[in-house]
């Protein structure tokens, strides 16, 4: 497969995960066919073309970082902002692909752990000539509410269905505010930005990196790593009750 045009600002890749055991036991079969030699998939009589196709007979899923994310991390060190986001229906493998549940203790092939490893490897290689300052923030947007997961007054709890939420445990803080700048940019006011020095301190996060060359030249860049919520319609999931009401708040 040829590499996509490097001049494109936005690239889209599809990752086809294999069927899991429970799906095989009830007789599920693959419904997606990858067109040989092309970044294109077929579902029935419909064809869809992407910049990359991973899984099945396309690129190996292990190459997602090298093909899609590594160039964005490299651009980060040249002062460019970037975003990597996973979008898809519930159970399609978004969190597994992004590595959002990475805790720094186990090997994980997700995007976030590899981004952390790459950033700190680059810093170690240029530490003698360049000074770096890295700040991270980690937020969750749930039902139009923004939670600061690095706030020491916030703790995580479970709803009982495998989904973790947060709630305040200390004195109330000013709520996080979403603001739009004059040039159309979106900012979050009141989010904790924690300074980190090692990759072990960085788990699931949104990453902001600032570095200079020891002189007057300073480059400032930001990398957003996003694990989106499920995108399917309620009638396809069979959700009801609390899960159904939560789904109505997803856009």
Backbone as CSV, one residue per row, in Angstrom:
resi,resn,N_x,N_y,N_z,CA_x,CA_y,CA_z,C_x,C_y,C_z
1,UNK,0.828,-1.188,0.000,0.000,0.000,0.000,0.873,1.252,0.000
2,UNK,0.536,2.207,-0.806,1.271,3.450,-0.850,0.911,4.302,0.353
3,UNK,1.909,5.108,0.802,1.641,5.998,1.919,0.751,7.145,1.470
4,UNK,-0.168,7.602,2.324,-1.027,8.721,1.971,-0.211,9.987,1.754
5,UNK,-0.827,10.949,1.092,-0.196,12.231,0.840,0.174,12.885,2.159
6,UNK,1.479,13.140,2.346,1.949,13.692,3.617,1.501,15.123,3.842
7,UNK,0.967,15.778,2.800,0.536,17.161,2.942,-0.845,17.273,3.579
8,UNK,-1.551,16.161,3.725,-2.891,16.188,4.286,-2.828,16.406,5.797
9,UNK,-3.664,17.333,6.299,-3.659,17.638,7.731,-4.426,16.601,8.534
10,UNK,-5.435,15.994,7.930,-6.273,15.022,8.631,-6.197,13.691,7.903
11,UNK,-5.912,12.651,8.643,-5.871,11.305,8.063,-6.787,10.394,8.866
12,UNK,-7.404,9.469,8.189,-8.365,8.566,8.827,-7.926,7.122,8.591
13,UNK,-7.845,6.364,9.664,-7.486,4.953,9.585,-8.597,4.130,10.229
14,UNK,-8.848,2.953,9.686,-9.812,2.036,10.284,-9.050,0.805,10.772
15,UNK,-9.362,0.384,11.993,-8.729,-0.795,12.575,-9.802,-1.869,12.753
16,UNK,-9.655,-2.968,12.074,-10.644,-4.053,12.114,-10.188,-5.067,13.159
17,UNK,-10.899,-5.141,14.250,-10.504,-6.083,15.290,-11.059,-7.469,14.975
18,UNK,-10.360,-8.515,15.413,-10.876,-9.868,15.197,-12.072,-10.150,16.097
19,UNK,-12.861,-11.135,15.734,-13.986,-11.536,16.569,-13.478,-12.133,17.874
20,UNK,-14.159,-11.816,18.971,-13.772,-12.364,20.262,-14.512,-13.681,20.481
21,UNK,-14.117,-14.395,21.522,-14.653,-15.740,21.763,-16.174,-15.757,21.881
22,UNK,-16.726,-14.811,22.640,-18.178,-14.789,22.829,-18.905,-14.596,21.506
23,UNK,-18.341,-13.832,20.604,-18.955,-13.615,19.292,-18.877,-14.873,18.439
24,UNK,-17.751,-15.563,18.524,-17.601,-16.805,17.753,-18.554,-17.889,18.255
25,UNK,-18.776,-17.920,19.570,-19.636,-18.952,20.138,-21.087,-18.824,19.694
26,UNK,-21.515,-17.595,19.388,-22.902,-17.408,18.950,-23.017,-17.353,17.435
27,UNK,-21.914,-17.698,16.753,-21.963,-17.829,15.301,-21.720,-16.578,14.497
28,UNK,-21.143,-15.554,15.102,-20.849,-14.324,14.350,-19.757,-14.587,13.317
29,UNK,-19.837,-13.904,12.191,-18.835,-14.021,11.135,-18.388,-12.626,10.700
30,UNK,-17.231,-12.560,10.051,-16.730,-11.275,9.564,-17.651,-10.735,8.481
31,UNK,-17.937,-9.434,8.563,-18.795,-8.804,7.558,-18.036,-7.781,6.726
32,UNK,-16.741,-7.603,7.013,-15.924,-6.611,6.309,-14.862,-7.314,5.482
33,UNK,-14.719,-6.881,4.240,-13.693,-7.412,3.338,-12.735,-6.291,2.969
34,UNK,-11.427,-6.538,3.101,-10.419,-5.551,2.733,-10.026,-5.769,1.274
35,UNK,-10.049,-4.694,0.497,-9.657,-4.769,-0.914,-8.142,-4.948,-0.988
36,UNK,-7.644,-6.006,-1.602,-6.197,-6.264,-1.642,-5.419,-5.109,-2.262
37,UNK,-4.367,-4.679,-1.553,-3.498,-3.641,-2.080,-4.051,-2.231,-1.999
38,UNK,-5.224,-2.054,-1.425,-5.839,-0.730,-1.345,-6.331,-0.468,0.082
39,UNK,-6.290,0.796,0.529,-6.840,1.136,1.853,-8.359,1.277,1.781
40,UNK,-9.017,0.207,1.386,-10.454,0.244,1.135,-11.109,-1.009,1.696
41,UNK,-12.305,-0.842,2.251,-13.047,-1.975,2.781,-14.409,-2.035,2.111
42,UNK,-14.972,-3.224,2.094,-16.298,-3.440,1.528,-17.194,-4.081,2.576
43,UNK,-18.390,-3.533,2.713,-19.423,-4.101,3.566,-20.647,-4.306,2.694
44,UNK,-20.889,-5.540,2.327,-21.968,-5.810,1.380,-21.644,-5.201,0.034
45,UNK,-22.536,-4.370,-0.477,-22.319,-3.724,-1.777,-21.688,-2.343,-1.643
46,UNK,-21.354,-1.935,-0.424,-20.815,-0.594,-0.177,-19.303,-0.660,0.033
47,UNK,-18.595,0.323,-0.524,-17.148,0.422,-0.370,-16.788,1.717,0.342
48,UNK,-15.756,1.661,1.187,-15.311,2.828,1.940,-13.789,2.895,1.856
49,UNK,-13.267,4.058,1.509,-11.828,4.244,1.342,-11.279,5.129,2.453
50,UNK,-10.163,4.718,3.022,-9.516,5.450,4.104,-8.068,5.725,3.728
51,UNK,-7.349,6.387,4.618,-5.914,6.570,4.408,-5.141,5.301,4.766
52,UNK,-5.639,4.575,5.766,-5.020,3.317,6.184,-6.113,2.327,6.560
53,UNK,-5.810,1.046,6.377,-6.669,-0.023,6.867,-5.788,-1.000,7.646
54,UNK,-6.116,-1.197,8.927,-5.365,-2.107,9.782,-6.252,-3.282,10.184
55,UNK,-5.617,-4.412,10.456,-6.364,-5.600,10.835,-6.825,-6.373,9.624
56,UNK,-7.368,-7.575,9.872,-7.819,-8.456,8.802,-6.665,-8.671,7.825
57,UNK,-6.869,-8.395,6.537,-5.792,-8.572,5.544,-5.108,-7.253,5.207
58,UNK,-5.379,-6.194,5.992,-4.704,-4.920,5.785,-3.398,-4.880,6.548
59,UNK,-2.922,-3.678,6.882,-1.727,-3.549,7.703,-1.934,-4.258,9.036
60,UNK,-0.881,-4.842,9.624,-1.014,-5.391,10.977,-1.374,-4.274,11.966
61,UNK,-2.233,-4.581,12.931,-2.637,-3.567,13.903,-1.459,-3.047,14.712
62,UNK,-0.398,-3.839,14.815,0.785,-3.417,15.565,1.491,-2.236,14.921
63,UNK,1.150,-1.918,13.674,1.803,-0.820,12.967,1.033,0.500,13.071
64,UNK,-0.056,0.516,13.833,-0.853,1.742,13.938,-0.004,2.908,14.426
65,UNK,0.787,2.678,15.458,1.590,3.781,15.987,2.619,4.249,14.964
66,UNK,3.366,3.315,14.385,4.435,3.697,13.465,3.897,4.435,12.239
67,UNK,2.769,3.980,11.705,2.252,4.563,10.469,1.465,5.848,10.710
68,UNK,0.694,5.906,11.783,-0.248,7.017,11.980,0.182,8.032,13.032
69,UNK,0.776,7.568,14.120,1.004,8.441,15.267,2.436,8.958,15.350
70,UNK,3.400,8.133,15.003,4.801,8.544,15.112,5.099,9.851,14.373
71,UNK,4.567,10.063,13.147,4.825,11.351,12.471,4.261,12.545,13.241
72,UNK,3.138,12.349,13.947,2.553,13.440,14.726,3.435,13.754,15.925
73,UNK,3.972,12.719,16.580,4.881,12.939,17.708,6.146,13.648,17.242
74,UNK,6.645,13.262,16.083,7.831,13.928,15.537,7.544,15.409,15.279
75,UNK,6.358,15.713,14.717,5.990,17.103,14.451,5.865,17.903,15.730
76,UNK,5.519,17.224,16.835,5.409,17.887,18.136,6.723,18.549,18.507
77,UNK,7.830,17.915,18.179,9.150,18.443,18.511,9.593,19.536,17.544
78,UNK,8.756,19.835,16.560,9.033,20.941,15.645,8.017,22.070,15.826
79,UNK,7.254,22.020,16.942,6.358,23.106,17.265,4.957,22.989,16.716
80,UNK,4.579,21.819,16.200,3.248,21.639,15.634,2.314,20.983,16.659
81,UNK,1.053,21.400,16.672,0.042,20.750,17.490,-0.509,19.537,16.750
82,UNK,-1.008,18.576,17.498,-1.579,17.384,16.870,-2.650,16.760,17.740
83,UNK,-3.491,15.955,17.117,-4.559,15.248,17.826,-4.680,13.831,17.289
84,UNK,-4.811,12.879,18.186,-5.091,11.493,17.829,-6.348,11.089,18.578
85,UNK,-7.376,10.661,17.870,-8.612,10.264,18.548,-9.138,8.949,17.993
86,UNK,-9.762,8.193,18.879,-10.364,6.914,18.508,-11.879,7.071,18.511
87,UNK,-12.519,6.704,17.413,-13.965,6.877,17.253,-14.555,5.554,16.779
88,UNK,-15.659,5.149,17.357,-16.287,3.900,16.934,-17.328,3.460,17.941
89,UNK,-18.019,2.394,17.608,-19.087,1.942,18.476,-18.536,1.221,19.703
90,UNK,-19.367,1.050,20.711,-18.967,0.372,21.938,-18.489,-1.048,21.640
91,UNK,-17.337,-1.408,22.204,-16.801,-2.747,22.006,-15.938,-2.902,20.770
92,UNK,-15.702,-1.823,20.034,-14.907,-1.928,18.809,-13.408,-1.880,19.070
93,UNK,-12.999,-1.564,20.301,-11.579,-1.599,20.641,-10.917,-0.237,20.754
94,UNK,-11.704,0.811,21.007,-11.126,2.163,21.084,-10.151,2.292,22.251
95,UNK,-10.594,1.905,23.448,-9.748,2.036,24.630,-8.532,1.126,24.528
96,UNK,-8.703,-0.069,23.975,-7.567,-0.980,23.796,-6.551,-0.377,22.828
97,UNK,-7.041,0.205,21.734,-6.154,0.784,20.733,-5.415,1.995,21.290
98,UNK,-6.139,2.862,22.019,-5.506,4.056,22.575,-4.645,3.738,23.790
99,UNK,-4.947,2.660,24.510,-4.206,2.347,25.727,-4.576,3.276,26.865
100,UNK,-5.842,3.723,26.880,-6.287,4.670,27.899,-6.227,4.083,29.303
101,UNK,-6.304,2.759,29.425,-6.266,2.126,30.744,-4.849,1.767,31.174
102,UNK,-3.842,2.316,30.502,-2.445,2.052,30.842,-2.103,2.651,32.199
103,UNK,-1.441,1.876,33.066,-1.087,2.356,34.399,0.414,2.420,34.635
104,UNK,1.205,2.194,33.613,2.647,2.311,33.734,3.338,1.076,34.259
105,UNK,2.583,0.030,34.591,3.183,-1.156,35.203,3.297,-2.325,34.228
106,UNK,2.392,-2.401,33.264,2.381,-3.539,32.356,2.665,-3.085,30.937
107,UNK,3.195,-4.008,30.135,3.422,-3.696,28.731,2.081,-3.575,28.021
108,UNK,1.959,-2.530,27.236,0.718,-2.309,26.506,1.061,-1.742,25.149
109,UNK,0.451,-2.296,24.097,0.745,-1.842,22.750,-0.098,-0.683,22.309
110,UNK,-0.834,-0.031,23.223,-1.700,1.068,22.855,-0.938,2.314,22.449
111,UNK,-1.659,3.254,21.870,-1.059,4.484,21.366,-0.425,5.302,22.488
112,UNK,-1.141,5.504,23.588,-0.645,6.378,24.652,0.680,5.889,25.248
113,UNK,0.824,4.607,25.631,2.119,4.163,26.157,3.253,4.352,25.166
114,UNK,2.983,4.131,23.882,4.048,4.298,22.880,4.392,5.767,22.678
115,UNK,3.391,6.646,22.775,3.671,8.080,22.699,4.573,8.497,23.849
116,UNK,4.254,8.040,25.059,5.058,8.366,26.239,6.492,7.877,26.057
117,UNK,6.637,6.633,25.618,7.970,6.054,25.422,8.765,6.852,24.396
118,UNK,8.118,7.233,23.300,8.800,7.959,22.232,9.217,9.352,22.686
119,UNK,8.329,10.053,23.376,8.638,11.410,23.824,9.841,11.415,24.765
120,UNK,9.855,10.517,25.735,10.948,10.520,26.689,12.244,9.984,26.076
121,UNK,12.140,9.146,25.065,13.346,8.708,24.346,13.950,9.875,23.576
122,UNK,13.085,10.678,22.939,13.569,11.850,22.207,14.186,12.871,23.160
123,UNK,13.572,13.049,24.310,14.109,13.994,25.295,15.478,13.536,25.785
124,UNK,15.609,12.239,26.076,16.887,11.708,26.565,17.992,11.881,25.534
125,UNK,17.636,11.792,24.247,18.636,11.879,23.188,19.123,13.307,22.959
126,UNK,18.322,14.301,23.363,18.690,15.702,23.096,18.785,16.527,24.370
127,UNK,18.838,15.866,25.508,18.827,16.584,26.786,20.024,17.514,26.938
128,UNK,21.171,17.166,26.368,22.373,17.983,26.535,22.273,19.320,25.810
129,UNK,21.472,19.388,24.760,21.403,20.619,23.964,20.062,21.327,24.060
130,UNK,19.091,20.694,24.670,17.741,21.262,24.702,17.132,21.091,26.081
131,UNK,16.453,22.112,26.532,15.755,22.057,27.809,14.260,21.829,27.553
132,UNK,13.670,20.909,28.291,12.275,20.542,28.076,11.445,20.817,29.329
133,UNK,10.212,21.189,29.108,9.223,21.286,30.182,7.943,20.644,29.666
134,UNK,7.499,19.618,30.371,6.306,18.880,29.948,5.227,19.022,31.010
135,UNK,4.026,19.351,30.563,2.877,19.399,31.451,1.785,18.508,30.891
136,UNK,1.061,17.857,31.782,-0.026,16.981,31.342,-1.311,17.351,32.064
137,UNK,-2.417,17.135,31.393,-3.727,17.227,32.026,-4.536,16.024,31.577
138,UNK,-5.449,15.597,32.422,-6.244,14.398,32.151,-7.687,14.719,32.525
139,UNK,-8.561,14.796,31.543,-9.941,15.173,31.809,-10.901,14.134,31.253
140,UNK,-12.085,14.109,31.822,-13.169,13.264,31.338,-14.399,14.138,31.138
141,UNK,-15.007,14.028,29.970,-16.250,14.742,29.689,-17.371,13.713,29.691
142,UNK,-18.293,13.858,30.640,-19.363,12.891,30.806,-20.677,13.621,30.985
143,UNK,-21.627,13.379,30.068,-22.940,14.021,30.138,-22.811,15.539,30.240
144,UNK,-21.936,16.090,29.383,-21.709,17.535,29.272,-21.065,18.144,30.511
145,UNK,-20.551,17.320,31.402,-19.799,17.793,32.550,-18.341,17.443,32.358
146,UNK,-17.444,18.359,32.764,-16.013,18.158,32.598,-15.391,17.858,33.959
147,UNK,-14.712,16.705,34.059,-14.078,16.288,35.311,-12.561,16.344,35.154
148,UNK,-11.899,16.927,36.136,-10.443,17.005,36.167,-9.921,15.788,36.918
149,UNK,-9.358,14.820,36.202,-8.926,13.574,36.824,-7.582,13.692,37.540
150,UNK,-6.904,14.830,37.412,-5.678,15.062,38.163,-5.920,15.902,39.407
151,UNK,-7.161,16.284,39.640,-7.516,17.049,40.825,-7.415,16.136,42.046
152,UNK,-6.569,16.457,43.046,-6.439,15.593,44.230,-7.729,15.487,45.033
153,UNK,-8.678,16.383,44.789,-9.950,16.332,45.501,-10.988,15.514,44.750
154,UNK,-10.530,14.752,43.758,-11.429,13.937,42.956,-11.014,12.483,43.055
155,UNK,-11.975,11.579,43.194,-11.678,10.163,43.215,-12.542,9.449,42.192
156,UNK,-12.065,8.276,41.778,-12.785,7.491,40.780,-13.686,6.482,41.465
157,UNK,-14.882,6.282,40.917,-15.756,5.233,41.413,-16.425,4.558,40.230
158,UNK,-17.008,3.410,40.468,-17.601,2.616,39.395,-19.112,2.658,39.471
159,UNK,-19.743,2.746,38.269,-21.197,2.725,38.222,-21.735,1.309,38.344
160,UNK,-20.848,0.318,38.284,-21.296,-1.061,38.389,-21.405,-1.764,37.050
161,UNK,-21.172,-1.034,35.959,-21.256,-1.675,34.647,-19.934,-1.577,33.911
162,UNK,-18.849,-1.444,34.677,-17.530,-1.408,34.069,-17.071,-0.030,33.659
163,UNK,-17.884,0.997,33.880,-17.528,2.351,33.495,-17.153,3.134,34.738
164,UNK,-15.994,3.780,34.714,-15.521,4.540,35.863,-15.894,5.998,35.720
165,UNK,-16.328,6.583,36.813,-16.648,7.997,36.855,-15.861,8.631,37.998
166,UNK,-16.021,9.920,38.179,-15.320,10.599,39.249,-16.295,11.432,40.051
167,UNK,-15.938,11.696,41.295,-16.750,12.574,42.127,-15.827,13.304,43.092
168,UNK,-16.155,14.510,43.484,-15.304,15.273,44.394,-15.284,14.655,45.780
169,UNK,-14.108,14.709,46.439,-13.972,14.165,47.785,-13.529,15.221,48.779
170,UNK,-13.290,16.433,48.319,-12.816,17.483,49.197,-13.598,18.760,48.983
171,UNK,-13.013,19.896,49.372,-13.693,21.179,49.198,-14.018,21.423,47.724
172,UNK,-15.172,22.013,47.476,-15.593,22.269,46.106,-14.665,23.275,45.436
173,UNK,-14.330,23.023,44.174,-13.521,23.940,43.392,-14.395,24.601,42.352
174,UNK,-13.873,25.686,41.778,-14.601,26.332,40.692,-14.727,25.343,39.543
175,UNK,-15.901,25.227,38.936,-16.087,24.255,37.854,-15.214,24.574,36.656
176,UNK,-14.830,23.533,35.937,-14.059,23.713,34.713,-14.956,24.367,33.670
177,UNK,-14.443,25.375,33.014,-15.229,26.119,32.039,-14.652,25.929,30.646
178,UNK,-15.540,25.693,29.688,-15.148,25.588,28.290,-15.336,26.955,27.651
179,UNK,-14.281,27.523,27.096,-14.331,28.858,26.531,-13.865,28.846,25.081
180,UNK,-14.398,29.774,24.304,-13.997,29.941,22.912,-13.230,31.253,22.775
181,UNK,-12.033,31.185,22.167,-11.213,32.370,21.999,-11.702,33.189,20.815
182,UNK,-11.139,34.384,20.658,-11.546,35.278,19.579,-11.268,34.695,18.199
183,UNK,-10.224,33.864,18.101,-9.891,33.269,16.802,-10.559,31.917,16.582
184,UNK,-11.533,31.586,17.434,-12.286,30.355,17.239,-11.753,29.149,17.969
185,UNK,-10.654,29.303,18.731,-10.093,28.176,19.461,-10.900,27.863,20.716
186,UNK,-10.799,26.625,21.174,-11.505,26.169,22.375,-10.494,25.919,23.482
187,UNK,-10.743,26.486,24.661,-9.858,26.284,25.802,-10.664,25.837,27.011
188,UNK,-9.977,25.178,27.950,-10.587,24.751,29.211,-9.933,25.532,30.340
189,UNK,-10.745,26.279,31.085,-10.240,27.069,32.200,-10.442,26.302,33.493
190,UNK,-9.366,26.204,34.317,-9.476,25.544,35.608,-9.007,24.106,35.616
191,UNK,-8.349,23.642,34.533,-7.863,22.260,34.466,-6.468,22.178,35.077
192,UNK,-6.233,21.150,35.885,-4.918,20.925,36.475,-3.908,20.565,35.397
193,UNK,-2.744,21.222,35.438,-1.637,20.844,34.572,-0.485,20.418,35.468
194,UNK,-0.180,19.133,35.486,0.845,18.602,36.362,2.162,18.470,35.615
195,UNK,3.243,18.942,36.233,4.561,18.797,35.623,5.070,17.378,35.883
196,UNK,5.607,16.733,34.864,6.103,15.365,34.999,7.544,15.291,34.525
197,UNK,8.274,14.318,35.064,9.687,14.177,34.735,10.028,12.802,34.177
198,UNK,9.182,11.818,34.404,9.454,10.473,33.908,8.216,9.908,33.252
199,UNK,8.408,8.918,32.401,7.272,8.310,31.701,6.364,7.560,32.666
200,UNK,6.917,7.118,33.810,6.095,6.405,34.778,5.024,7.295,35.390
201,UNK,5.234,8.614,35.355,4.272,9.536,35.945,3.113,9.832,34.990
202,UNK,3.221,9.345,33.782,2.226,9.684,32.777,1.377,8.464,32.438
203,UNK,0.137,8.452,32.854,-0.774,7.362,32.487,-1.682,7.878,31.392
204,UNK,-2.982,7.781,31.533,-3.890,8.289,30.534,-3.938,9.807,30.649
205,UNK,-3.793,10.520,29.526,-3.636,11.954,29.646,-3.872,12.659,28.329
206,UNK,-3.951,13.988,28.448,-3.786,14.880,27.320,-2.428,15.531,27.541
207,UNK,-1.607,15.551,26.518,-0.218,15.944,26.690,0.056,17.323,26.109
208,UNK,0.747,18.128,26.889,1.189,19.437,26.405,2.688,19.533,26.642
209,UNK,3.448,19.776,25.598,4.909,19.824,25.710,5.420,21.206,25.327
210,UNK,6.359,21.707,26.122,7.001,22.990,25.841,8.501,22.765,25.959
211,UNK,9.281,23.195,24.956,10.708,23.009,25.086,11.460,24.097,24.329
212,UNK,12.723,24.309,24.724,13.563,25.303,24.078,14.949,24.752,23.862
213,UNK,15.792,25.518,23.145,17.125,25.024,22.806,18.205,25.614,23.702
214,UNK,17.813,26.189,24.839,18.786,26.760,25.755,19.045,28.235,25.488
215,UNK,18.581,28.764,24.365,18.754,30.170,24.042,17.427,30.884,24.123
216,UNK,17.217,31.800,23.169,15.978,32.572,23.168,14.874,31.888,22.380
217,UNK,15.196,30.809,21.680,14.209,30.128,20.852,13.399,29.142,21.684
218,UNK,12.088,29.310,21.682,11.195,28.427,22.432,10.111,27.918,21.504
219,UNK,9.922,26.621,21.505,8.844,26.003,20.756,7.791,25.518,21.744
220,UNK,6.549,25.761,21.418,5.452,25.354,22.283,4.476,24.539,21.432
221,UNK,4.162,23.363,21.875,3.269,22.506,21.100,2.386,21.693,22.032
222,UNK,1.313,21.154,21.472,0.327,20.428,22.264,-0.122,19.193,21.506
223,UNK,-0.228,18.077,22.221,-0.717,16.826,21.641,-1.922,16.362,22.442
224,UNK,-3.059,16.190,21.774,-4.285,15.722,22.415,-4.501,14.258,22.058
225,UNK,-4.711,13.434,23.068,-4.972,12.007,22.883,-6.366,11.737,23.427
226,UNK,-7.284,11.343,22.557,-8.702,11.311,22.900,-9.275,9.912,22.694
227,UNK,-9.937,9.408,23.722,-10.677,8.144,23.651,-12.160,8.504,23.720
228,UNK,-12.817,8.553,22.578,-14.211,8.984,22.529,-15.161,7.908,23.040
229,UNK,-16.359,8.340,23.405,-17.393,7.403,23.833,-17.967,6.681,22.620
230,UNK,-18.727,5.611,22.862,-19.343,4.847,21.786,-20.232,5.705,20.907
231,UNK,-20.284,5.388,19.616,-20.964,6.252,18.657,-22.237,5.651,18.073
232,UNK,-22.664,4.474,18.570,-23.777,3.790,17.922,-25.129,4.313,18.393
233,UNK,-26.172,3.996,17.638,-27.522,4.361,18.023,-28.039,3.427,19.109
234,UNK,-28.932,3.975,19.948,-29.448,3.197,21.076,-30.188,1.950,20.610
235,UNK,-30.892,2.037,19.486,-31.673,0.886,19.044,-30.787,-0.278,18.617
236,UNK,-29.518,0.000,18.324,-28.604,-1.073,17.945,-27.930,-1.712,19.145
237,UNK,-27.913,-1.002,20.269,-27.249,-1.538,21.455,-28.215,-2.221,22.402
238,UNK,-29.518,-1.904,22.270,-30.493,-2.444,23.205,-30.393,-1.812,24.575
239,UNK,-29.734,-0.639,24.654,-29.563,0.024,25.950,-30.893,0.539,26.467
240,UNK,-31.047,0.498,27.792,-32.234,1.067,28.414,-31.852,1.643,29.774
241,UNK,-32.801,2.290,30.422,-32.557,2.842,31.743,-31.461,3.886,31.736
242,UNK,-30.526,3.785,32.718,-29.451,4.757,32.869,-28.559,4.803,31.640
243,UNK,-28.205,3.634,31.109,-27.341,3.597,29.924,-27.983,4.310,28.750
244,UNK,-29.294,4.160,28.582,-30.001,4.824,27.481,-29.974,6.340,27.669
245,UNK,-30.211,6.804,28.902,-30.225,8.246,29.158,-28.844,8.850,28.944
246,UNK,-27.811,8.114,29.327,-26.450,8.600,29.102,-26.151,8.694,27.611
247,UNK,-26.637,7.710,26.844,-26.396,7.722,25.412,-26.992,8.927,24.731
248,UNK,-28.069,9.457,25.288,-28.696,10.636,24.694,-27.815,11.878,24.813
249,UNK,-26.823,11.840,25.717,-25.956,12.992,25.896,-24.683,12.888,25.049
250,UNK,-24.537,11.831,24.250,-23.363,11.665,23.402,-23.654,12.211,22.026
251,UNK,-22.704,12.994,21.507,-22.898,13.602,20.191,-21.733,13.211,19.298
